[in-house]
Amino acid sequence: MGATELIVKATVLSIVMTLFAVAWGFLMLKLQGSEE
């Protein structure tokens, strides 16, 4: 059970990190676009 829990936590963490990276990149693009 411990190993499964660890895998689930790692998967959730990687998904959150990916979403954060996508949101950050989108935000940077919007900021650059409004600057022009």
PyMOL Python script that loads the backbone (N, CA, C, O; Angstrom):
from pymol import cmd

cmd.read_pdbstr("""\
ATOM      1  N   MET A   1       0.839  -1.205   0.000  1.00  0.00           N
ATOM      2  CA  MET A   1       0.000   0.000   0.000  1.00  0.00           C
ATOM      3  C   MET A   1       0.876   1.259   0.000  1.00  0.00           C
ATOM      4  O   MET A   1       0.541   2.258  -0.637  1.00  0.00           O
ATOM      5  N   GLY A   2       1.990   1.199   0.714  1.00  0.00           N
ATOM      6  CA  GLY A   2       2.883   2.350   0.785  1.00  0.00           C
ATOM      7  C   GLY A   2       3.437   2.738  -0.572  1.00  0.00           C
ATOM      8  O   GLY A   2       3.540   3.919  -0.903  1.00  0.00           O
ATOM      9  N   ALA A   3       3.797   1.715  -1.364  1.00  0.00           N
ATOM     10  CA  ALA A   3       4.374   1.979  -2.685  1.00  0.00           C
ATOM     11  C   ALA A   3       3.329   2.609  -3.606  1.00  0.00           C
ATOM     12  O   ALA A   3       3.624   3.540  -4.356  1.00  0.00           O
ATOM     13  N   THR A   4       2.099   2.083  -3.535  1.00  0.00           N
ATOM     14  CA  THR A   4       1.024   2.622  -4.377  1.00  0.00           C
ATOM     15  C   THR A   4       0.760   4.078  -4.017  1.00  0.00           C
ATOM     16  O   THR A   4       0.578   4.925  -4.891  1.00  0.00           O
ATOM     17  N   GLU A   5       0.742   4.353  -2.718  1.00  0.00           N
ATOM     18  CA  GLU A   5       0.517   5.723  -2.243  1.00  0.00           C
ATOM     19  C   GLU A   5       1.586   6.660  -2.793  1.00  0.00           C
ATOM     20  O   GLU A   5       1.297   7.774  -3.230  1.00  0.00           O
ATOM     21  N   LEU A   6       2.831   6.180  -2.761  1.00  0.00           N
ATOM     22  CA  LEU A   6       3.961   6.982  -3.234  1.00  0.00           C
ATOM     23  C   LEU A   6       3.823   7.270  -4.729  1.00  0.00           C
ATOM     24  O   LEU A   6       4.081   8.385  -5.182  1.00  0.00           O
ATOM     25  N   ILE A   7       3.410   6.246  -5.491  1.00  0.00           N
ATOM     26  CA  ILE A   7       3.240   6.408  -6.942  1.00  0.00           C
ATOM     27  C   ILE A   7       2.127   7.417  -7.226  1.00  0.00           C
ATOM     28  O   ILE A   7       2.264   8.275  -8.098  1.00  0.00           O
ATOM     29  N   VAL A   8       1.032   7.305  -6.488  1.00  0.00           N
ATOM     30  CA  VAL A   8      -0.098   8.226  -6.670  1.00  0.00           C
ATOM     31  C   VAL A   8       0.339   9.652  -6.367  1.00  0.00           C
ATOM     32  O   VAL A   8       0.032  10.575  -7.122  1.00  0.00           O
ATOM     33  N   LYS A   9       1.059   9.831  -5.257  1.00  0.00           N
ATOM     34  CA  LYS A   9       1.528  11.170  -4.880  1.00  0.00           C
ATOM     35  C   LYS A   9       2.469  11.737  -5.938  1.00  0.00           C
ATOM     36  O   LYS A   9       2.376  12.914  -6.284  1.00  0.00           O
ATOM     37  N   ALA A  10       3.374  10.905  -6.452  1.00  0.00           N
ATOM     38  CA  ALA A  10       4.325  11.353  -7.470  1.00  0.00           C
ATOM     39  C   ALA A  10       3.594  11.733  -8.754  1.00  0.00           C
ATOM     40  O   ALA A  10       3.947  12.713  -9.409  1.00  0.00           O
ATOM     41  N   THR A  11       2.573  10.950  -9.110  1.00  0.00           N
ATOM     42  CA  THR A  11       1.801  11.227 -10.324  1.00  0.00           C
ATOM     43  C   THR A  11       1.041  12.543 -10.184  1.00  0.00           C
ATOM     44  O   THR A  11       1.059  13.378 -11.088  1.00  0.00           O
ATOM     45  N   VAL A  12       0.377  12.720  -9.050  1.00  0.00           N
ATOM     46  CA  VAL A  12      -0.375  13.954  -8.799  1.00  0.00           C
ATOM     47  C   VAL A  12       0.568  15.152  -8.818  1.00  0.00           C
ATOM     48  O   VAL A  12       0.247  16.194  -9.389  1.00  0.00           O
ATOM     49  N   LEU A  13       1.735  14.998  -8.189  1.00  0.00           N
ATOM     50  CA  LEU A  13       2.708  16.088  -8.125  1.00  0.00           C
ATOM     51  C   LEU A  13       3.189  16.472  -9.517  1.00  0.00           C
ATOM     52  O   LEU A  13       3.308  17.656  -9.833  1.00  0.00           O
ATOM     53  N   SER A  14       3.465  15.468 -10.352  1.00  0.00           N
ATOM     54  CA  SER A  14       3.948  15.755 -11.713  1.00  0.00           C
ATOM     55  C   SER A  14       2.861  16.425 -12.546  1.00  0.00           C
ATOM     56  O   SER A  14       3.155  17.295 -13.365  1.00  0.00           O
ATOM     57  N   ILE A  15       1.601  16.024 -12.340  1.00  0.00           N
ATOM     58  CA  ILE A  15       0.489  16.644 -13.073  1.00  0.00           C
ATOM     59  C   ILE A  15       0.351  18.106 -12.648  1.00  0.00           C
ATOM     60  O   ILE A  15       0.181  18.992 -13.486  1.00  0.00           O
ATOM     61  N   VAL A  16       0.427  18.346 -11.340  1.00  0.00           N
ATOM     62  CA  VAL A  16       0.322  19.715 -10.818  1.00  0.00           C
ATOM     63  C   VAL A  16       1.457  20.575 -11.360  1.00  0.00           C
ATOM     64  O   VAL A  16       1.239  21.716 -11.765  1.00  0.00           O
ATOM     65  N   MET A  17       2.667  20.025 -11.366  1.00  0.00           N
ATOM     66  CA  MET A  17       3.833  20.759 -11.865  1.00  0.00           C
ATOM     67  C   MET A  17       3.668  21.098 -13.345  1.00  0.00           C
ATOM     68  O   MET A  17       4.004  22.200 -13.779  1.00  0.00           O
ATOM     69  N   THR A  18       3.144  20.133 -14.120  1.00  0.00           N
ATOM     70  CA  THR A  18       2.937  20.359 -15.556  1.00  0.00           C
ATOM     71  C   THR A  18       1.908  21.462 -15.770  1.00  0.00           C
ATOM     72  O   THR A  18       2.112  22.356 -16.591  1.00  0.00           O
ATOM     73  N   LEU A  19       0.803  21.398 -15.030  1.00  0.00           N
ATOM     74  CA  LEU A  19      -0.240  22.419 -15.151  1.00  0.00           C
ATOM     75  C   LEU A  19       0.317  23.784 -14.774  1.00  0.00           C
ATOM     76  O   LEU A  19       0.019  24.783 -15.429  1.00  0.00           O
ATOM     77  N   PHE A  20       1.131  23.828 -13.713  1.00  0.00           N
ATOM     78  CA  PHE A  20       1.722  25.083 -13.267  1.00  0.00           C
ATOM     79  C   PHE A  20       2.647  25.654 -14.335  1.00  0.00           C
ATOM     80  O   PHE A  20       2.644  26.856 -14.599  1.00  0.00           O
ATOM     81  N   ALA A  21       3.440  24.775 -14.945  1.00  0.00           N
ATOM     82  CA  ALA A  21       4.374  25.211 -15.991  1.00  0.00           C
ATOM     83  C   ALA A  21       3.612  25.753 -17.194  1.00  0.00           C
ATOM     84  O   ALA A  21       4.000  26.771 -17.768  1.00  0.00           O
ATOM     85  N   VAL A  22       2.530  25.079 -17.579  1.00  0.00           N
ATOM     86  CA  VAL A  22       1.719  25.523 -18.720  1.00  0.00           C
ATOM     87  C   VAL A  22       1.078  26.874 -18.405  1.00  0.00           C
ATOM     88  O   VAL A  22       1.087  27.782 -19.236  1.00  0.00           O
ATOM     89  N   ALA A  23       0.520  26.999 -17.199  1.00  0.00           N
ATOM     90  CA  ALA A  23      -0.121  28.251 -16.795  1.00  0.00           C
ATOM     91  C   ALA A  23       0.899  29.388 -16.754  1.00  0.00           C
ATOM     92  O   ALA A  23       0.602  30.507 -17.173  1.00  0.00           O
ATOM     93  N   TRP A  24       2.108  29.098 -16.246  1.00  0.00           N
ATOM     94  CA  TRP A  24       3.172  30.104 -16.161  1.00  0.00           C
ATOM     95  C   TRP A  24       3.575  30.564 -17.553  1.00  0.00           C
ATOM     96  O   TRP A  24       3.706  31.763 -17.799  1.00  0.00           O
ATOM     97  N   GLY A  25       3.775  29.610 -18.473  1.00  0.00           N
ATOM     98  CA  GLY A  25       4.152  29.946 -19.849  1.00  0.00           C
ATOM     99  C   GLY A  25       3.070  30.772 -20.525  1.00  0.00           C
ATOM    100  O   GLY A  25       3.366  31.721 -21.251  1.00  0.00           O
ATOM    101  N   PHE A  26       1.811  30.408 -20.284  1.00  0.00           N
ATOM    102  CA  PHE A  26       0.690  31.146 -20.868  1.00  0.00           C
ATOM    103  C   PHE A  26       0.660  32.572 -20.331  1.00  0.00           C
ATOM    104  O   PHE A  26       0.413  33.521 -21.076  1.00  0.00           O
ATOM    105  N   LEU A  27       0.914  32.715 -19.028  1.00  0.00           N
ATOM    106  CA  LEU A  27       0.926  34.037 -18.392  1.00  0.00           C
ATOM    107  C   LEU A  27       2.038  34.897 -18.977  1.00  0.00           C
ATOM    108  O   LEU A  27       1.825  36.071 -19.280  1.00  0.00           O
ATOM    109  N   MET A  28       3.224  34.313 -19.135  1.00  0.00           N
ATOM    110  CA  MET A  28       4.358  35.052 -19.707  1.00  0.00           C
ATOM    111  C   MET A  28       4.044  35.502 -21.136  1.00  0.00           C
ATOM    112  O   MET A  28       4.377  36.620 -21.528  1.00  0.00           O
ATOM    113  N   LEU A  29       3.400  34.620 -21.912  1.00  0.00           N
ATOM    114  CA  LEU A  29       3.037  34.958 -23.293  1.00  0.00           C
ATOM    115  C   LEU A  29       2.059  36.128 -23.308  1.00  0.00           C
ATOM    116  O   LEU A  29       2.193  37.044 -24.119  1.00  0.00           O
ATOM    117  N   LYS A  30       1.069  36.095 -22.405  1.00  0.00           N
ATOM    118  CA  LYS A  30       0.080  37.174 -22.335  1.00  0.00           C
ATOM    119  C   LYS A  30       0.748  38.490 -21.951  1.00  0.00           C
ATOM    120  O   LYS A  30       0.427  39.540 -22.508  1.00  0.00           O
ATOM    121  N   LEU A  31       1.676  38.433 -20.998  1.00  0.00           N
ATOM    122  CA  LEU A  31       2.374  39.644 -20.565  1.00  0.00           C
ATOM    123  C   LEU A  31       3.211  40.217 -21.703  1.00  0.00           C
ATOM    124  O   LEU A  31       3.231  41.431 -21.909  1.00  0.00           O
ATOM    125  N   GLN A  32       3.902  39.352 -22.443  1.00  0.00           N
ATOM    126  CA  GLN A  32       4.725  39.809 -23.568  1.00  0.00           C
ATOM    127  C   GLN A  32       3.834  40.400 -24.658  1.00  0.00           C
ATOM    128  O   GLN A  32       4.185  41.406 -25.275  1.00  0.00           O
ATOM    129  N   GLY A  33       2.681  39.774 -24.892  1.00  0.00           N
ATOM    130  CA  GLY A  33       1.770  40.244 -25.931  1.00  0.00           C
ATOM    131  C   GLY A  33       1.205  41.622 -25.604  1.00  0.00           C
ATOM    132  O   GLY A  33       1.060  42.460 -26.494  1.00  0.00           O
ATOM    133  N   SER A  34       0.884  41.863 -24.321  1.00  0.00           N
ATOM    134  CA  SER A  34       0.304  43.150 -23.937  1.00  0.00           C
ATOM    135  C   SER A  34       1.363  44.251 -23.929  1.00  0.00           C
ATOM    136  O   SER A  34       1.039  45.434 -24.038  1.00  0.00           O
ATOM    137  N   GLU A  35       2.628  43.856 -23.801  1.00  0.00           N
ATOM    138  CA  GLU A  35       3.720  44.842 -23.773  1.00  0.00           C
ATOM    139  C   GLU A  35       3.889  45.513 -25.132  1.00  0.00           C
ATOM    140  O   GLU A  35       4.178  46.707 -25.212  1.00  0.00           O
ATOM    141  N   GLU A  36       3.708  44.738 -26.194  1.00  0.00           N
ATOM    142  CA  GLU A  36       3.937  45.263 -27.539  1.00  0.00           C
ATOM    143  C   GLU A  36       2.969  46.382 -27.906  1.00  0.00           C
ATOM    144  O   GLU A  36       3.041  46.923 -29.010  1.00  0.00           O
TER     145      GLU A  36
END
""", "prot")
cmd.dss("prot")
cmd.show_as("cartoon", "prot")
cmd.util.cbc("prot")
cmd.orient("prot")
